[in-house]
Amino acid sequence: MTSFFYLGSEMTKRIIFTLLATLTFNIGFAQMKNDIAALLAAACKVKNSKDITAGKGAKILIAEGSSVLPALSLFFSDTTLTEVNSGCQGRILNKGEIAMIIADRIEMMPYSTLTGIQKLLYGIL
């Protein structure tokens, strides 16, 4: 009688590979999300919205390119207020809006589809 964990079986190898790949991806994505959260927090420390993309955290995220967009998009709905003042809108921006500004620098986004407001952030950058 053969054991289920006999590594000679092709099916067993596929199952183990799939489990390891899934676990590795989930751990990697969680770490990426934590890294992005830290970089986004650093980007939220500027005082003026015109300086968001000039900060160290934002520069690192922008340099990473489109690979960070899925994890960065998780922050779009974050309504945590920051200390970043929008001169264009005359109010304080939240973390989600800052994440959108950074994501837009990586790849242009249709703001009106996301927010319902045409040209939401073009005036501040």
Residue pairs with C-beta under 8 A, 6 or more apart in sequence:
2 9
4 12
5 12
6 12
7 13
7 16
29 71
32 68
32 71
33 71
33 74
36 61
36 68
36 71
36 72
36 75
37 75
38 57
39 57
39 58
39 60
39 61
40 57
40 61
40 72
40 75
40 95
40 98
40 99
40 102
41 57
42 55
42 56
42 57
42 58
43 52
43 55
43 57
43 58
43 61
43 98
43 102
44 82
44 83
44 84
44 95
44 98
45 55
45 57
45 83
46 52
46 54
46 55
46 84
47 83
47 84
47 85
48 84
48 85
48 87
49 84
49 85
49 86
49 87
49 88
49 93
49 101
49 121
49 124
49 125
50 87
50 124
50 125
52 58
52 84
52 98
52 101
52 102
52 125
53 59
53 62
53 101
53 102
53 105
53 125
58 102
58 105
61 68
61 72
61 102
61 106
62 102
62 105
62 106
64 106
65 106
66 106
66 107
68 106
69 103
69 106
69 107
72 99
72 102
72 103
72 106
73 99
73 103
75 95
75 96
75 99
76 96
76 99
76 100
76 103
76 114
77 96
78 94
78 95
78 96
78 99
79 94
79 95
79 96
80 94
80 95
81 92
81 93
81 94
81 95
82 92
82 93
82 94
82 95
82 98
83 92
84 92
84 93
84 98
85 91
85 92
85 93
86 92
86 93
86 124
87 124
88 121
88 123
88 124
89 123
89 124
97 120
97 121
100 109
100 111
100 114
100 115
100 120
100 121
101 121
101 124
101 125
103 109
104 111
104 121
111 117
111 118
111 119
111 120
111 121
112 118
112 119
112 120
